[in-house]
Amino acid sequence: MTGQTAAAATEVVASPEEIREVKATAREVGVFYGETNALRNVNLDIRKNEVTALIGPSGCGKSTFLRCFNRMNDTIDGCRVVGGIMLDGDEILAPNVDVVHLRARVGMVFQKPNPFPKSIFDNVAYGPRIHGLASSRAELEEIVDSSLKRTGLWDEVKDRLHAPGTSLSGGQQQRLCIARAIAVQPEVILMDEPCSALDPIATARIEELIDEIRQHYTIVIVTHSMQQAARVSQQTAFFHLGDLVEKGDTEHIFTAPRDERTQSYITGRIG
Amino acid sequence: MTTDHIVKSFDEELNMLNDTIARMGGLVEAQLADSIQALTRRDAELAARVVSQDKRIDDLEHDIDSLSVRLLALRQPMAEDLRLVIVALKVSADLERIGDYAKNVAKRTGALAGSVPLDPVHTIRRMSALVMGMIKTVLDSYMEQDLDKARDVIVRDEEVDALHTSLFRELLTYMMEDARNITPCTHLLFIAKNIERVGDHATNIAENVEFLVSGTLPPGDRPKGDESSIVIVEPRTADTEGSE
């Protein structure tokens, strides 16, 4: 019955242009904070040029899981990650991985916009400078221009590139942070509740931006807004108490989830 | 029917939606039963009551529409809640249409009152009994979220279709035998078609129950047994050919 249902569902939604190439693969990933096992045995494929949304109640492990992809958990004392994560076939959890290089491949945008206390230009130019991505001033300017254009910020800031990044509005600051993330040409962008500090208009612009830039990047987003997960993602994974409970096409998760716990969470019931 | 949302007023609204569907369903059942009774007993008064009561069904459909729109806009329901609202909208449209058919049957009863009673009326009564059974089962399947009952209704619609085909043939024969039968038989043809359509709407509701419960829509091609569109009854030319 379930097999038949799943087959019928894929038949309906599958379109020929979808290649669904896998960009990153998490296998039996677990995270410990000291003795506490915060995340258990997570297996998930992150598909290229798609948005994967991680949802679940507070403390479910979704942000912890997100931070595994750029080894941000390394910075937390007593935090230990087990299992494996392959990024295009490279094991990124191995001890010999250059995390600075990894974080250039896997960028991150945080909940609160956190521009550097520098000019708009320098915020975006910072990454390319430290990673040596530009050999001349002209090349650097080109990177800054295209990053700001891609995030739709260019027209709003082109006349004041040397004003401080912090002088922008909240929504603009968040787009600046996204421009800063994409300036180093990452392959994957991790977003940890990128809109929770923004008003609905700024949120809509970020969501539109996410949809546009996924043509070029692979995006993993943690969000508390189920409507947002439903709007921006192609794949959704639901976490609960440290377990990955259910993963699947977003449309399916929000119309007919299979697991009782997913159902309870997304319909706002006591789970 | 739905409980335990963290926001209790959400439960209340969903339950109100279900209650309204239940009331609408009960009213539709009664209207259809009354219209058939008016037909078989040639009861013009009852027929007139059916016609005037139809507005109550329309009003309930309107209530369901506004409640659903409100729920969608203010609650943004997900998963089974979303399916419940969508299905309520579709089921209420089907029920409203069934109510219209009951009204149509009742309206034609007046036109039949002046003519001689015809045997095919009994076939119509049999067919309506089947269809009313389907409506009862499908409303139960909706309220109990019972897939087996819903699937049973889909299968039973074939019987109704088959009966409609034979009734169609029967009426044509009557008309050929005596031209005075043409007026009442034509009305009976429309009545039979209306009842056959009621069966189709019951089937629609059953399919929506399937979606409500399982989250997947049944395959588009459902069994069809109505062949009245290709029925030809040749006039009797020689005494060798008998009619039933």
HADDOCK unambig.tbl for C-alpha pairs under 7 A between the chains (distance, minus, plus):
assign (segid A and resid 5 and name CA) (segid B and resid 216 and name CA) 6.81 0.50 0.50
assign (segid A and resid 254 and name CA) (segid B and resid 78 and name CA) 5.78 0.50 0.50
assign (segid A and resid 254 and name CA) (segid B and resid 79 and name CA) 5.02 0.50 0.50
assign (segid A and resid 255 and name CA) (segid B and resid 78 and name CA) 6.30 0.50 0.50
assign (segid A and resid 255 and name CA) (segid B and resid 79 and name CA) 4.05 0.50 0.50
assign (segid A and resid 255 and name CA) (segid B and resid 80 and name CA) 6.85 0.50 0.50
assign (segid A and resid 255 and name CA) (segid B and resid 82 and name CA) 6.94 0.50 0.50
assign (segid A and resid 255 and name CA) (segid B and resid 215 and name CA) 6.89 0.50 0.50
assign (segid A and resid 256 and name CA) (segid B and resid 79 and name CA) 5.22 0.50 0.50
assign (segid A and resid 256 and name CA) (segid B and resid 80 and name CA) 6.72 0.50 0.50
assign (segid A and resid 256 and name CA) (segid B and resid 215 and name CA) 4.98 0.50 0.50
assign (segid A and resid 257 and name CA) (segid B and resid 79 and name CA) 6.62 0.50 0.50
assign (segid A and resid 263 and name CA) (segid B and resid 79 and name CA) 6.56 0.50 0.50
assign (segid A and resid 266 and name CA) (segid B and resid 78 and name CA) 6.29 0.50 0.50
assign (segid A and resid 267 and name CA) (segid B and resid 77 and name CA) 6.57 0.50 0.50
assign (segid A and resid 267 and name CA) (segid B and resid 78 and name CA) 5.37 0.50 0.50
assign (segid A and resid 267 and name CA) (segid B and resid 79 and name CA) 6.54 0.50 0.50
assign (segid A and resid 267 and name CA) (segid B and resid 81 and name CA) 6.67 0.50 0.50
assign (segid A and resid 268 and name CA) (segid B and resid 5 and name CA) 5.68 0.50 0.50
assign (segid A and resid 268 and name CA) (segid B and resid 6 and name CA) 5.94 0.50 0.50
assign (segid A and resid 269 and name CA) (segid B and resid 4 and name CA) 5.76 0.50 0.50
assign (segid A and resid 269 and name CA) (segid B and resid 5 and name CA) 4.08 0.50 0.50
assign (segid A and resid 269 and name CA) (segid B and resid 6 and name CA) 5.21 0.50 0.50
assign (segid A and resid 270 and name CA) (segid B and resid 4 and name CA) 6.41 0.50 0.50
assign (segid A and resid 270 and name CA) (segid B and resid 5 and name CA) 6.36 0.50 0.50
assign (segid A and resid 270 and name CA) (segid B and resid 6 and name CA) 5.97 0.50 0.50
